[in-house]
Amino acid sequence: MPGPLAPPSRSRLERLWQSDLALHEQMLWAALVPAAGLYRVALAARAAYWRRMKRRARPLVVSVGNLTVGGNAKTPFTLFMASRLVMRGLKVGIVSRGWGRAATAARATLVSDGERPLVGLEESGDEAMMMAKAFRGPIAVGRRRIDGIALIEERLGAIDAVVLDDAFQHVRLARGADLLLASAERGVGNGWLLPAGPMREPASAARRADAVILIETPGGVDSATLPHALAAHPCVMRAALKPRALVQAGPTGWSETPAALTGRRVVAVSGLANPSGFYRMLRALEADLVGVLEYPDHHAYTAGDWQSIVAATHDGALVVTTEKDLVKLERFPFQRDSLYALRLEVAMDLEDEARLLAMVIGERERPRAAAGGRS
């Protein structure tokens, strides 16, 4: 009987972002430093340009993002913010860039009207389609987020607020609230800019944020040393990312079932930038993790991948994946009741949640400047 499947080794570039480098790895990393310097210059030029060309949308704009590449629970937190604003009586939309959608897709696309998805996966991208399965509100994608906002209002009428998924670097659009997420476990890695490190921007960019939110995951060790710009931010809050349920695709849509995995044999399948937190959550649910299959972030699954996944299951093992991956795997003919996704949710301390919502909603009630605005 085959044993557990070993995950592929960490990519060489990401490996070079660690602190425990061998001598030959240190030499390879040093070769990346000049490129990081050029990247910094390009960032500064880009920021100066968009400060002059900044646009402002009509509804309140709430941005969710981070400073590093890879997942920091941006999409779950986007859904959390949108749902909490809906609970406060606001009409809320979500706009994202639509990573993974076809290059020939329209400038902006309405993915969901709040009742059902309106387009296919190629036009939406995986994360936007995943949100359309979970959020009962309008969702649009567009390289220019302001085009997505305009499309929602043109097709569905005025909205009170829009939450932008992964938009901290999208400084061309002024926002009322800028929320910066950071992993309480990983922090900002070695703190260097791409490609010498995982940073999209210098840590000093945290000054643009209205709040820094540290994301904790089950089983994660809260050991990250945050740069001073994040740790000393005047508004630091905490949130936890935790499993909520299992999701199964069916002929009438997705349905939730309790996340009862105790003792169940599970093969974990993911296309994530960093799947370690996903595995910890499965183990926290006491699943018997008999194998893993890792694919690149935003991976487009093929029939060959499906065959590999099926071949990895035996003795009644379940395939458990992420919601982002389920939107791409549900089209394959898996055996009935064998494919599930782990649905995650964000939880905050009630005091922090109330403070965050008061800050965001208070910004909506503040008189809007006619032009300019902070980035």
RAJO-V814072 format. One line per field, one symbol per residue. psi: psi as a letter, one per 30 degrees, with the letter a starting at -180 (. if undefined). burial: 1 if it has 24 or more other C-alpha atoms within 12 Angstrom, else 0. Layout:
BEGIN
psi->???
burial->???
END
This chain:
BEGIN
psi->kkakkkkllkkeeeefflfikleeeeeeeeffeeeeeeeeeeeeeeeeefefgklklelkkjkkalflllkhgeeeeeeeeeeeeefggkjklkklehkflkfgllekkjekgfelkflleefeleeeeeefffkilkkllkejefeeeeeeeeeflklelkkkkigefiffjklekjkjkkkfefbgbfgllkgfagkellffffffkfkkjkkklkfkjigkjkleeeegkfjklklkklkelkkkklfgakkklkijgjfkkkjkkkilejgeeeeeeeefghkjjflkjkllkhkjkleeeeeeeeffklhgkkkkaleeeeffffflilkkhfklkjkllkklkeeeeeeeeeeeeeeefkkkkflbll.
burial->000000000000010111000000000010000001001100100010000001111111111111111111111111111111110001111111111110001111111111011011111111111111111111111111111111111000001111111111111111111111111111111111111111111110111111111111110100000110111010111111111011111000010000111001111111111111111111101011111111101111100001001101100011111111111111000100011111111111000010011001101100000000111
END
